[in-house]
Amino acid sequence: MSVKELEKEETGRQASFGPVAWLRWAWHTLTSMRTALILLFLLALASVPGSLVPQRGVEPDKVARLYEQSPTLAEWYDRLQLFEVFTSTWFAAIYLLLFTSLIGCIVPRTAVYLRELRRKPPAAPKRLSRLPHHAAFDGDLTVEQAAARLRKRRFRVVTGDGWVSAEKGYLRETGNLLFHIALVGILLAVGAGSLYGYRGNVLVVEGDGFANTVAAYDRFIPGSRVSAESLQPFSFQLTDFEVAYQAAGDKRGQALDYTAHLKVNDTPESPARDYDLKVNEPLEIDGTQTYLIGNGYAPVFRVTDGKGQIAFEGPVPCLIEDKATMTSGCVVKAPDAQPSQLGFLLRFLPTSVPLTDGTYASAFPGNINPEVQILGAFSGDLGMRSGKPQSVYELAEPEVMRKLKPVLMGSDAPKPLAVGQSVNLPGGLGKLEFTGVKEWITLQTAYDPGRMPALLAAATAVVAIALSLMIRRRRVFVRVGQGRVEVGGLTRTDNSAAGFAEEFADIVKVLSAGEKDVR
C-alpha cells in the first residue's frame, strides 16, 4: 500500500469519527448498565442533603431559624438549592438522565429477552462428559420418559434422535427486566406526583381554622398541572393541642406524644366530625394527606397605644430557640399605634424559674409557669407600609432597626411578666399586656397521585431483584442408547455451580428411577 493510500485511509477513519459517531458513543455510554448504576447511586447520594438540611416545604420554621443564626451559611444553602433539594435543577438533571438511561437499557434488553423466549434449547452435545456436571448409569430409559420427567421439574424440553435437551431459569432474566421496568415506574410515579400533585405548609393557632385554598397557605408548592380548582374543598378548626412530656428521670422534658384535636368538614356541605391528628397519623381526605410536623407556643398580647386605643391584640407565634425547654423568641408589631408605631422583642419561658445571677430561664418545655421577658421595646416607623414583605419572626430589617427609638431595653425592663400582668412604656407611649398562652402547630398538606403507583413499583422491584438473585439459568442434557444413559449439566449464571450440584444429583436420581417413580 502506498503512502497516499495510507493517508487516505487514515483521513477516512478520522472523518468517520465525526458528530454522528460521538453521538452514538454518548448514547451507548449513557444506556450502559454501569452508567445506570452510577446514576442510581448519584440519585441516592443527592437525596442525603434533603435529610440533613431543613427543607422549605417541610420545615419552614427551621429554615427561618437557620437564616437568623447563620445568615451567610443559609445564603449559600439557598444558592446551592439545598433548601429545596428535590425540586432543584441538579436533582432533576440526575433524575432525567437516569430515566433516559433506564429506557435505553430496557428497550434492547426486551427485544433480546423476547428472542430468548422463542428460542428452543440447543441440541445435546455429543460428549456430555466434558460438561461441568456429568453422570452415567445403566438403564433402558427412553427419550420420551426422560423428557416427561424433566418437564415435571418445569424444564423446557426439546428432544431429538437419542437425546433430550432441557433448560430452566428464564425467570432470572424476567426478574432483571422487571426490576428495570419497576425503576422506570418509580420515576414516572414521582414525575406524575410533581405534575399533578401539590403540597403546602400552614401554621395554625389554637382556636383558628384552616380551609384548603391557595390563599390560606403560608407556603404553597403546586405541580405544573395544578390549579386553584384542583384542591379538595375540606376545612377544619384546631380546637385544642396537647403535648405529653416525660416528667421525671434522665429523659425529663422529652416529648412523648402530640395530639391535635380537630373539627373537620370533608366538604363545605358535610357536618363537622372530630379527628385527633398525631405524628405519622395524617388526616386523609380524598387522597389529600395533612401531616402534623411541628408545634410551639403563641402567647397572647394586648398593646394599648399612647391614646388609650387597642393597637394590637391576639396570639403571636414564637420561634423556638431551645427545643429542650421550648424557650421561644417572639416579635409583636403594632403598626397602628398612635402617636408612634410600637414594636417589641420578647422571650417566652414556658416554665420560668429565677437563676442565682438574677436572670430567668425555662426549666421544662411544658406550660407550667409561663412568663415573658421583654428584651426590647421600640417606637418609630417599622417599615410595614413600604410594600416589602416582612418576616413575622423579625421586628424590622437592619436599616430600619437603626432608625427605631429604643424605649425599653432588657436591662431597664421589669422582671418577666406572668399571665395577666402588664408593663407601661416610658413617655406615655402605651402599654403591653400578657393575657394568655395558646399553642400553634405547623401542618403539611400533600396530594400525590403517584404515591400508590410508586409503592407498587417499589414492591415489584423488590420481588424482581429477588427473582434475579435466587433463580439460576441452567441446562440439562440426556443421551440414551444401548442400555446406557448419560446426563450432563451446566449453569449459565456465574457463581451458581455449587448450588446446581445438589439439584443435578436430584435430577440424575429421578432419571435413574424405575417406571414406578414416574407420575
WOQUIVEN-V43276 format. One record per pair of residues at least 6 apart in sequence whose C-alpha atoms are under 7 Angstrom apart, sorted by the first residue. I is the first residue (numbers start at 1). J is the second residue. If there is no record, write none. Layout:
BEGIN
[[I & J] [I & J]]
END
This chain:
BEGIN
[[29 & 35] [30 & 101] [31 & 101] [31 & 102] [31 & 104] [31 & 105] [32 & 105] [36 & 98] [36 & 101] [36 & 102] [39 & 94] [39 & 98] [40 & 98] [43 & 94] [43 & 95] [46 & 91] [49 & 82] [49 & 85] [50 & 85] [53 & 82] [53 & 83] [54 & 62] [54 & 63] [54 & 83] [55 & 83] [55 & 84] [56 & 63] [56 & 83] [56 & 84] [57 & 200] [57 & 201] [58 & 444] [66 & 74] [67 & 74] [77 & 83] [81 & 88] [85 & 91] [99 & 184] [99 & 187] [102 & 180] [102 & 184] [106 & 177] [106 & 180] [121 & 158] [121 & 165] [121 & 166] [121 & 167] [122 & 165] [123 & 165] [124 & 163] [124 & 164] [124 & 165] [124 & 477] [128 & 134] [128 & 487] [128 & 488] [129 & 488] [131 & 488] [131 & 489] [131 & 490] [132 & 489] [132 & 490] [133 & 488] [133 & 489] [133 & 490] [134 & 487] [134 & 488] [134 & 489] [135 & 486] [135 & 487] [135 & 488] [136 & 485] [136 & 486] [136 & 487] [137 & 484] [137 & 485] [137 & 486] [138 & 483] [138 & 484] [138 & 485] [139 & 483] [139 & 484] [139 & 485] [140 & 483] [141 & 480] [142 & 480] [143 & 162] [143 & 163] [143 & 164] [143 & 480] [146 & 511] [147 & 157] [147 & 164] [149 & 511] [149 & 518] [151 & 157] [155 & 166] [155 & 167] [155 & 168] [156 & 166] [156 & 167] [156 & 168] [157 & 164] [157 & 165] [157 & 166] [157 & 167] [158 & 164] [158 & 165] [158 & 166] [159 & 165] [162 & 479] [162 & 480] [162 & 481] [163 & 478] [163 & 479] [163 & 480] [164 & 477] [164 & 478] [164 & 479] [165 & 476] [165 & 477] [165 & 478] [166 & 475] [166 & 476] [166 & 477] [167 & 474] [167 & 475] [167 & 476] [168 & 473] [168 & 474] [168 & 475] [169 & 471] [169 & 472] [169 & 473] [169 & 474] [170 & 473] [171 & 467] [171 & 471] [172 & 467] [172 & 468] [172 & 471] [172 & 472] [172 & 473] [173 & 468] [175 & 464] [175 & 465] [175 & 467] [175 & 468] [176 & 464] [176 & 465] [176 & 468] [178 & 461] [178 & 464] [179 & 461] [179 & 464] [179 & 465] [182 & 457] [182 & 458] [182 & 460] [182 & 461] [183 & 461] [185 & 454] [185 & 457] [186 & 454] [186 & 457] [186 & 458] [189 & 450] [189 & 451] [189 & 453] [189 & 454] [190 & 450] [192 & 449] [192 & 450] [193 & 448] [193 & 449] [193 & 450] [194 & 223] [195 & 223] [195 & 224] [195 & 225] [196 & 223] [196 & 224] [196 & 225] [196 & 226] [196 & 449] [197 & 222] [197 & 223] [197 & 226] [197 & 447] [197 & 448] [197 & 449] [198 & 221] [198 & 222] [198 & 223] [198 & 446] [198 & 447] [198 & 448] [199 & 220] [199 & 221] [199 & 222] [199 & 444] [199 & 445] [199 & 446] [199 & 447] [200 & 217] [200 & 219] [200 & 220] [200 & 221] [200 & 444] [200 & 445] [200 & 446] [201 & 217] [201 & 218] [201 & 219] [201 & 220] [201 & 442] [201 & 443] [201 & 444] [201 & 445] [202 & 217] [202 & 218] [202 & 219] [202 & 442] [202 & 443] [202 & 444] [203 & 440] [203 & 441] [203 & 442] [203 & 443] [204 & 440] [204 & 441] [204 & 442] [205 & 439] [205 & 440] [205 & 441] [206 & 238] [206 & 239] [206 & 240] [206 & 241] [206 & 438] [206 & 439] [206 & 440] [207 & 237] [207 & 238] [207 & 239] [208 & 237] [208 & 238] [209 & 236] [209 & 237] [209 & 238] [210 & 216] [210 & 235] [210 & 236] [210 & 237] [211 & 234] [211 & 235] [211 & 236] [212 & 231] [212 & 232] [212 & 233] [212 & 234] [212 & 235] [213 & 231] [214 & 220] [214 & 228] [233 & 267] [233 & 268] [234 & 265] [234 & 266] [234 & 267] [234 & 268] [235 & 264] [235 & 265] [235 & 266] [236 & 262] [236 & 263] [236 & 264] [236 & 265] [237 & 262] [237 & 263] [237 & 264] [238 & 260] [238 & 261] [238 & 262] [238 & 263] [239 & 261] [239 & 262] [240 & 260] [240 & 261] [241 & 259] [241 & 260] [241 & 261] [241 & 439] [242 & 258] [242 & 259] [242 & 260] [243 & 255] [243 & 257] [243 & 258] [243 & 259] [244 & 255] [244 & 256] [244 & 257] [244 & 258] [245 & 253] [245 & 254] [245 & 255] [245 & 256] [246 & 252] [246 & 253] [246 & 254] [246 & 255] [246 & 256] [247 & 253] [253 & 324] [253 & 364] [253 & 365] [258 & 278] [258 & 279] [259 & 276] [259 & 277] [259 & 278] [260 & 276] [260 & 277] [260 & 278] [261 & 275] [261 & 276] [261 & 277] [262 & 274] [262 & 275] [262 & 276] [263 & 272] [263 & 273] [263 & 274] [263 & 275] [264 & 272] [264 & 273] [264 & 274] [264 & 275] [265 & 271] [265 & 272] [265 & 273] [266 & 285] [277 & 283] [277 & 292] [278 & 292] [279 & 291] [279 & 292] [279 & 293] [280 & 291] [282 & 289] [282 & 290] [282 & 291] [283 & 289] [283 & 290] [283 & 291] [284 & 290] [287 & 447] [288 & 445] [288 & 446] [288 & 447] [289 & 445] [289 & 446] [289 & 447] [290 & 443] [290 & 444] [290 & 445] [290 & 446] [291 & 443] [291 & 444] [291 & 445] [292 & 442] [292 & 443] [292 & 444] [293 & 442] [293 & 443] [293 & 444] [294 & 441] [294 & 442] [295 & 440] [295 & 441] [295 & 442] [296 & 318] [296 & 320] [296 & 439] [296 & 440] [296 & 441] [297 & 317] [297 & 318] [297 & 438] [297 & 439] [297 & 440] [298 & 315] [298 & 316] [298 & 317] [298 & 318] [298 & 437] [298 & 438] [298 & 439] [298 & 440] [299 & 315] [299 & 316] [299 & 436] [299 & 437] [299 & 438] [300 & 314] [300 & 315] [300 & 316] [300 & 434] [300 & 435] [300 & 436] [300 & 437] [300 & 438] [301 & 313] [301 & 314] [301 & 315] [301 & 433] [301 & 434] [301 & 435] [302 & 312] [302 & 313] [302 & 314] [302 & 432] [302 & 433] [302 & 434] [303 & 310] [303 & 311] [303 & 312] [303 & 313] [303 & 431] [303 & 432] [303 & 433] [304 & 310] [304 & 311] [304 & 430] [304 & 431] [304 & 432] [305 & 311] [305 & 337] [305 & 338] [305 & 429] [305 & 430] [305 & 431] [306 & 338] [306 & 339] [306 & 428] [306 & 429] [306 & 430] [307 & 338] [311 & 334] [311 & 336] [311 & 337] [312 & 334] [315 & 438] [316 & 330] [316 & 332] [317 & 330] [317 & 440] [318 & 328] [318 & 329] [318 & 330] [319 & 328] [319 & 329] [319 & 330] [319 & 393] [320 & 326] [320 & 327] [320 & 328] [320 & 329] [321 & 327] [321 & 328] [321 & 329] [322 & 328] [324 & 365] [325 & 362] [325 & 363] [325 & 364] [325 & 365] [326 & 350] [326 & 365] [327 & 348] [327 & 349] [327 & 350] [327 & 362] [328 & 347] [328 & 348] [328 & 349] [329 & 346] [329 & 347] [329 & 348] [330 & 345] [330 & 346] [330 & 347] [330 & 348] [330 & 393] [331 & 344] [331 & 345] [331 & 346] [331 & 392] [331 & 393] [331 & 394] [331 & 395] [332 & 343] [332 & 344] [332 & 345] [333 & 342] [333 & 343] [333 & 344] [334 & 341] [334 & 342] [334 & 343] [335 & 341] [335 & 342] [335 & 382] [340 & 379] [340 & 380] [341 & 379] [341 & 380] [341 & 381] [341 & 382] [342 & 378] [342 & 379] [342 & 380] [343 & 377] [343 & 378] [343 & 379] [343 & 395] [344 & 376] [344 & 377] [344 & 378] [345 & 374] [345 & 375] [345 & 376] [345 & 377] [346 & 372] [346 & 373] [346 & 374] [346 & 375] [347 & 372] [347 & 373] [347 & 374] [347 & 375] [348 & 371] [348 & 372] [348 & 373] [349 & 361] [349 & 362] [349 & 370] [349 & 371] [349 & 372] [350 & 362] [350 & 365] [350 & 366] [350 & 367] [350 & 368] [350 & 369] [350 & 370] [350 & 371] [351 & 362] [351 & 363] [351 & 364] [351 & 365] [351 & 366] [351 & 367] [351 & 368] [351 & 369] [351 & 370] [352 & 360] [352 & 361] [352 & 362] [352 & 363] [352 & 369] [352 & 370] [352 & 371] [353 & 360] [353 & 361] [353 & 362] [353 & 363] [354 & 360] [354 & 361] [370 & 418] [371 & 416] [371 & 417] [371 & 418] [371 & 419] [372 & 416] [372 & 417] [372 & 418] [373 & 416] [373 & 417] [374 & 410] [374 & 413] [374 & 416] [375 & 409] [375 & 410] [376 & 408] [376 & 409] [376 & 410] [377 & 406] [377 & 407] [377 & 408] [377 & 409] [378 & 404] [378 & 405] [378 & 406] [378 & 407] [379 & 404] [379 & 405] [379 & 406] [379 & 407] [380 & 404] [380 & 405] [381 & 404] [382 & 396] [382 & 400] [383 & 396] [383 & 400] [407 & 426] [417 & 434] [418 & 434] [419 & 434] [419 & 435] [419 & 436] [420 & 433] [420 & 434] [420 & 435] [421 & 433] [421 & 434] [422 & 431] [422 & 432] [422 & 433] [422 & 434] [423 & 431] [423 & 432] [423 & 433] [424 & 430] [424 & 431] [424 & 432] [425 & 431] [472 & 493] [472 & 496] [473 & 491] [473 & 492] [473 & 493] [474 & 490] [474 & 491] [474 & 492] [475 & 489] [475 & 490] [475 & 491] [476 & 488] [476 & 489] [476 & 490] [477 & 487] [477 & 488] [477 & 489] [478 & 486] [478 & 487] [478 & 488] [479 & 485] [479 & 486] [479 & 487] [480 & 486] [491 & 497]]
END
